[in-house]
Amino acid sequence: MSVSASAPVIAIQGVSKAFGHGSGPRVVALENINLDIVAGEFVALLGPSGCGKSTLLRLIGDLTTPTSGQVLVNGKPAPQARRDRDYGMVFQQATLYDWRSVSQNVQLPLEIMRYPRAQREARAREMLQLVKLTDFANTYPWQLSGGMQQRVAIARALSFAPSLLLMDEPFGALDEMTREHMQLELLNIWGQTRTTVVFVTHSIPEAVFLASRVVVMSARPGRVAGIIDVDLPRPRGFDTREDPRFFQKITEVRELLRHEETGPAGAGATA
Amino acid sequence: MSQRLNAVPGLEPVALPAPAGWGARFSAGLRRYLPALVVFVAFLVLWEAAVAIFKIEGFILPRPSVIAATFIEELPIIIPAGLFTLREAGGGFLIGCSLAVLMALATARWTILSEGFMPFAIMVNATPIVALAPIMNNWFGITNPMAKMSIVAILVFFPVMINTVRGLTLVDSGALELLRSYAAGEFTVLAQLRLPNALPFMFSAFKVAGALSVIGAIVSEYFGGSRAALGIYISQQAALFHFAEAWAAIIVACGMGLAFYIVILLAERWLMPWHASQRAADD
């Protein structure tokens, strides 16, 4: 592959993933996925549960390996990219370490990567400022609300300036109001860092509000049903949610999902 | 403190709001422990009254007041005896817990070890360990504290090992994947995640093991040993129908168990200031 300005940060080439071993039934989670993601993009993976969107994210992050096909990240295989620490990850649960203060949690990856202490602390301050938790640096995770915990997780993921931010339903456990607030914050952070983001969600408005491209997936077997460009103007904010074009995009995505469900005649009806 | 302020010439005495000082702390502590204190005192009063009313003979159940008097009288003997036994219990505890934690680390790291070792450990645990006391006396010599320490060590080994293994392996999968995403090495996973995760499990095992080690030391002394030991003292006094003396020694044994517990509790607070069970206390 030639290295050029438009070379994809993530190249997913003919990737399939099947689960199950021995004589048990094999479940095909993903079938022949092809997808390129370029630098600075905000891509949402959207679909019903069981469509393999989380599995796809985990394949990109080398938390699981494909049955066939390959994932290239920054031009190298995903395992190499993981070893090179190209990924910052945020899961549905904040998975903060109880025994570390907020600041120490943010410093965890930096500690593992052996950054000097002064640099770690400075970086943690900077990150906490970014997620607006400066005053909470010395508190412990259990003293924070769910939304604040997730902000710490985002600060931690960005602390070592990875080229990719992989987010697996990061706001799925939050209430609706907190969720919308966090979406704004995330766009704000993305605007400042310009990190490439891959964001898994099953919420259509969330995908449309955040992403520049929405990859719509369908289940059994998991595959890409279609990709919808969301060209809503940025910066997006409260007004975006009331913009007719926002609703238009939501309808567009919903149509695609519905078409997929009813398309292959009653395939999922008895499942 | 207020005197110093008054002593400054030309200044009005400053009325400072009393900080949560000794007095306030004392009354707060009193309020907290009052129910326990009331129950304890009521227990002693009932005991004393029951012995008097039902005319229970002193060799069946001595009065608490008699036990207290004997306790003070016998202090020069039972305190050194208690310290001797405490040394056995403490030494055995340290040996047993250290070996258990090391074994747990190895077991958590190499599954094959766990599969081979666990059935054996369960078998050892099913053995009434104090039954080994005469054999240990034979191995190490009846007056050698090592004979008792080895009983204590075997006694505490199993609960500590099982709990530590559980703490090392029952780790949140998300937290593990997080470290994987940083390409963290095995030692980092152990130091940053598995060990801190295991600490609460380990401390609850240490508390059980602390009580076990005092039991183990005293009961194995019943099978003979140095004259200056608490278990020997209890069995000898009981044989001579000196039951008040035996009870006085049991008070010392109780104090030893409590001391163990408090030391472990303090270590726990110091090592894990974050832990949930301590959150209520540190407001």
Interface residues (C-beta under 8 A of the other chain):
Chain A: G61 L63 R82 R83 D84 R85 Y87 G88 M89 F91 Q93 T95 Y97 D98 W99 R100 L108 P109 E111 I112 M113 Y140 W142
Chain B: D172 G174 A175 E177 L178 L179 R180 S181 Y182 A183 A184 T188 Q192 L193 P196 M272 W274 H275 A276 R279
